[in-house]
Amino acid sequence: MQAKLQEQLSPNDAEVILGCLPERIRVALIARATEIEYPIEAVIEMAIASFLDTEALGFADCKPGRGQ
């Protein structure tokens, strides 16, 4: 069976990722999602994208190395 590629994290994927993170990072991501009223999966995507590219808003905008 072949995995289907997705453009965005699913809520289930976000829960799996959150479960693997240290507590302080998980709490910070959830707090940020609550603060800006975004789904947690979007906040996780934005956090990873901004790590890879400081000018990216999300993965669609991400061009690794551009923001360094």
N, C-alpha and C positions, 0 to 999 in steps of 0.2 A: 504494500500500500504506500502511496506517495503522499507526503505531507503537502497540504495546501498552503501556499504563501499568502500572508495577510499583510496589508498595508499598515495596520494598527494593531496594538495589543488588545486582546480580548479581556473582559473583566476577570475571567478565570485565570488567564496568564498573569495578570497583574497580581492576583492573590497568591499564586505560586511564587512569583518573584518576591513579593513582600514577606512571605514566609521564610525565605532564605536570607533575608537581610538582617543585620544586627538591629536590635530593638531601637536604638536611638535614631538610626536612619529611617526605619519603618515609621516611627512616630513622627519624624520631621516631614516625611513625604505625605503622610495622611493629614497632618496639620496644614501643610501647604495646599493640598487639594481642597480641604474644607475652607481655608481662607479665601481662595480665588474662585471657589465654587466650580471646580473642574472635576471630571471623573479621575479616579486615582490612576487609571491606565494612561491617561493623557499626561499626567504629572510625571509618571515614571518615564514615559517617552521623552518628555521635555528635559528631564534631568540627564538622561543618557545622551541625548542629542547635544545639549549644551556642554557636556564633558568633551564630546568629540569635536564640536565646532561652536565656539562662543557666540557666533553670529546667528546660529540656527534657532528657530522657534520650535521646531519639531523635526522628526526624521525626514519629512518631505523637503525641508530646507537644508538638511545637513550635508555639508561637503567637508569631510574630515580634513583638518590641516588649514582650512581657510582662515579660521579665527585665531591662529597662533602667530 
